[in-house]
Amino acid sequence: MKVSDLGTWPDANGQMCPSRLVLEHVTSRWGVLILIALLERSYRFSELRREVGGVSEKMLTQTLRTLERDGIVHRDAKPVIPPRVDYSLTELGREAAEQVCALGRWTQSRLSAVQAAREAYDDQQAHTP
């Protein structure tokens, strides 16, 4: 299937296309990992930070806020002491996360082919004057 077969597909390559920002948010480095984690279950902030290894508190906060604004993540702040905030996917977020998971599964299943291509490329570059 070609992109042109999708009918009124927005031109995400267009600099001003609004879908471009959503695509950027969902497929960002941390966006992908957060969506995959939240597809399994809801998380408290600190749990999610541990689950998504390597993300800083600042980046996790920024990414969650962005995804919440896009209607992808739901933030549930409970009025208890100490404060408790849970993050989960909205219905829209679940759809996006399932798409991202499919890409993640493809990446894992084809990793050896990618590594072989990288090695072939590096060998070729090493022998090119």
N, C-alpha and C positions, 0 to 999 in steps of 0.2 A: 504494500500500500504506500502510495506517495502522499506527501503532505497536501498536495493539491486535490487529492481525492476526499479530503475531510470537509469540503464545502467552505464554510465561513471561518476557517481556521485563522486566528489572528496572526499577524506577521510579527512573531517574536524577535525576528532579526531587525525589525524597525526600531530605531532608537527610542521612540516615544510610545511604543506599545505597552499598555498597562500589564499585559500578561508576563512581560519580561521580568518585572520585579517579583512577581509571585514565583515564577520559575527560579529566580535567583535565591529567594528565601528558602524554598523547599529543597533545592539541590545544593545549598551551601554545605561546606564541610561539616559544620555542626548541625545544621538543619536535618540532613540525612540521618545522622546518628541519633538525634533526639527523636525523630519520627519513628525510626525502627524500634527504639527502646519503648516508646509510649504505645506502640502497637501491641506490645505484650500486656501492659497494665498501666495504671496510673502510678505516679511517683511523687514523693516529696522532693523538694529542691535538692537537698543534700544527697538523697538516694540517687537521683538522676545524675548528679555530678559524678558520683562514684561509678555509676553504670556506663556513662559516656566518658571513658578514660581520657585524660589529657585536656579536657576543656576547663578553662579558667572560670571562676565565679562570674567575672564581668562578661565574658562571651556567652556563657549559659544564660545569664539574665537578659542580655541583649537579644539573643536568638529566641528565647521564649516570649519576650515581649513582641517581637516582630511577628512570630507565628500566631500569637494571641490576637494581634491586630488584624491579621489576615483571616481570622476565623478558623484557624487550623488547630490551635491549642486552647483548651479551657483551663483557666486558673480559678481554683476554688479555695478562697481564704476563709478559714473557719475561725470564728471569734472565741478562741480559747487561749489559755495561758499555759505554756508558751504558745505563741502563734503557730498555726499549722496551715500550710499552703500545699495543696495537691495539684498536680498537673496531669491532664488527660487529653485525649484527642476528641475533637468534635466529630460529627459525622463526616464533614468535609475533610477534616484531618485524617480520618481513618482511610478515606479514599486515596488521599495523597500518599499516606504511609504505605498502603498496599502496593502502589506503583513504585515507590522508592525501594521497597523490599524486593520487588521483582528485579529491579536493576542490581540490587545488592547480591541477589542469588546468582544472576548472570555473571557478575564480576567474580564471585568466588568460583563458579564452575569453569570460567575461562581464564583464570589467573595464570595457569601454566602456559597457555598459548600467548598471553601478553608477555610473560617473562621470556619466552623463546623469541618473540619478535624483538624485544628490547636487546637481548644478547646479540641477535643477528644484526641489528642496527648498529650497536656499539662496535662489533667486529668490523663492519663495513666502514664505519667512520674512522676506526683506528688504521685502516689500510688505504684510506683515501688521502692522496696528497693535498 
